[in-house]
Amino acid sequence: MAKFTAHTGYGIITVCVTFILISIVVGCSGNVRQSGQVIFDDGSPVPCGTICFLGDKYQASGDIQTDGTFIIGSTKQGNGLLPGKYKVIIAGSQKVIGTGNEGQPLFEELVDGKFTNPKETPLSAVVKGNNSAIRFKVEKFKK
């Protein structure tokens, strides 16, 4: 049976929004557009969710598309990531029709919880100015 939670979807969004607001204050010069793909360990794409790059001074996030691809930033100057090392967290969950006891939306988790926690994630990336795509492999949520 799938695990349903009302916290995963909002928790990762709250973390990412907080980091994005901090990054706006820090500044956005020299940013690069970063793209990539998130797949499960069986090779299938993570069909939806959010990916966040967490650096010491700068953070950014992007949506995961149905084919597992993501883009952080655009061709507009100032969008994207600063070159450097990042921890990466990924929340793959899909909205389930229905609500919890207090009216909150419920989400079915797709990605193992260790990938959503900044302290536990084994994922990291080095962002360079060459815009090369990065592929992340994650484990499915254990039901």
C-alpha positions as CSV (number, residue, x, y, z in Angstrom):
1,M,0.0,0.0,0.0
2,A,1.3,3.4,-0.9
3,K,2.2,5.9,1.8
4,F,0.2,9.1,1.8
5,T,1.3,12.2,3.5
6,A,0.2,15.8,3.6
7,H,3.6,17.1,4.5
8,T,6.0,15.9,1.7
9,G,4.6,18.2,-1.0
10,Y,4.4,21.3,1.1
11,G,7.6,20.6,3.1
12,I,9.9,20.4,0.0
13,I,8.1,23.4,-1.5
14,T,8.6,25.4,1.7
15,V,12.3,24.5,1.8
16,C,12.9,25.5,-1.8
17,V,10.9,28.7,-1.6
18,T,12.9,29.7,1.5
19,F,16.2,29.1,-0.2
20,I,15.0,30.9,-3.3
21,L,14.1,34.0,-1.3
22,I,17.5,33.8,0.4
23,S,19.2,33.6,-3.0
24,I,17.5,36.7,-4.3
25,V,19.0,38.6,-1.4
26,V,22.4,37.1,-2.0
27,G,22.4,38.1,-5.7
28,C,22.3,36.5,-9.1
29,S,25.3,37.5,-11.1
30,G,27.2,34.9,-13.1
31,N,24.3,32.3,-13.0
32,V,24.2,29.4,-15.4
33,R,21.2,27.4,-16.7
34,Q,21.3,23.8,-15.5
35,S,19.4,21.0,-17.0
36,G,19.2,17.3,-16.4
37,Q,17.1,14.3,-15.7
38,V,15.9,12.4,-12.7
39,I,15.4,8.7,-13.1
40,F,14.6,5.7,-10.9
41,D,17.2,3.0,-10.4
42,D,15.3,0.9,-12.9
43,G,15.8,3.5,-15.6
44,S,12.3,4.9,-15.7
45,P,11.8,8.7,-15.3
46,V,10.5,10.3,-12.2
47,P,7.3,11.7,-13.7
48,C,6.8,14.7,-11.5
49,G,8.2,16.6,-8.5
50,T,10.7,19.2,-7.5
51,I,14.5,19.2,-7.5
52,C,16.5,21.6,-5.3
53,F,20.2,22.5,-5.5
54,L,21.3,23.6,-2.0
55,G,24.6,25.5,-1.8
56,D,26.4,27.3,1.0
57,K,25.3,30.7,-0.2
58,Y,22.9,30.0,-3.0
59,Q,20.0,27.7,-3.7
60,A,17.6,27.2,-6.7
61,S,14.9,24.7,-7.6
62,G,13.0,23.5,-10.6
63,D,10.0,21.3,-11.6
64,I,10.5,17.8,-12.8
65,Q,8.6,17.1,-16.0
66,T,6.8,13.9,-17.0
67,D,9.9,12.6,-18.8
68,G,12.0,13.2,-15.7
69,T,13.8,16.2,-17.2
70,F,14.3,19.5,-15.4
71,I,15.7,23.0,-16.1
72,I,16.8,25.4,-13.5
73,G,17.1,28.9,-14.9
74,S,16.3,30.2,-18.4
75,T,18.0,32.3,-21.1
76,K,17.1,35.4,-19.1
77,Q,20.2,36.8,-17.4
78,G,20.2,36.3,-13.6
79,N,18.3,33.0,-13.6
80,G,19.9,29.6,-12.8
81,L,22.7,28.5,-10.5
82,L,26.0,30.0,-9.5
83,P,28.9,27.6,-10.4
84,G,29.9,25.5,-7.4
85,K,29.1,22.5,-5.3
86,Y,25.5,21.7,-4.3
87,K,23.6,19.1,-2.2
88,V,20.6,18.0,-4.2
89,I,17.2,17.0,-2.8
90,I,14.4,15.6,-4.9
91,A,10.8,15.3,-3.9
92,G,8.8,13.1,-6.3
93,S,5.2,12.9,-5.3
94,Q,1.9,13.1,-7.1
95,K,-1.3,14.6,-5.9
96,V,-3.9,12.1,-4.9
97,I,-7.5,13.1,-5.4
98,G,-8.9,13.5,-1.9
99,T,-8.0,15.3,1.3
100,G,-6.9,14.4,4.8
101,N,-8.8,14.7,8.0
102,E,-8.1,18.5,8.2
103,G,-8.9,19.2,4.5
104,Q,-5.3,19.2,3.4
105,P,-4.4,17.6,0.0
106,L,-2.8,14.2,0.1
107,F,0.3,13.2,-1.9
108,E,1.6,9.8,-2.9
109,E,5.3,9.6,-2.4
110,L,7.3,8.3,-5.4
111,V,10.9,8.8,-4.2
112,D,12.6,7.3,-1.2
113,G,12.6,9.7,1.8
114,K,16.4,10.0,2.0
115,F,16.5,12.0,-1.2
116,T,14.1,14.6,0.2
117,N,16.1,15.3,3.4
118,P,19.0,17.8,3.1
119,K,20.9,16.0,5.9
120,E,20.5,12.5,4.4
121,T,20.6,13.0,0.7
122,P,23.4,11.1,-1.0
123,L,23.0,13.3,-4.1
124,S,25.4,16.2,-5.0
125,A,26.4,18.1,-8.0
126,V,29.2,20.4,-9.2
127,V,27.7,23.1,-11.5
128,K,30.1,24.5,-14.0
129,G,29.6,27.2,-16.7
130,N,29.4,24.7,-19.5
131,N,25.7,23.8,-19.1
132,S,26.2,20.1,-19.4
133,A,23.2,18.0,-18.3
134,I,23.3,16.1,-15.0
135,R,21.5,12.8,-14.5
136,F,20.4,11.8,-11.0
137,K,19.3,8.2,-10.1
138,V,17.0,7.7,-7.1
139,E,15.3,4.8,-5.5
140,K,11.5,4.4,-5.5
141,F,9.6,4.8,-2.3
142,K,9.4,1.5,-0.5
143,K,5.7,0.6,0.0
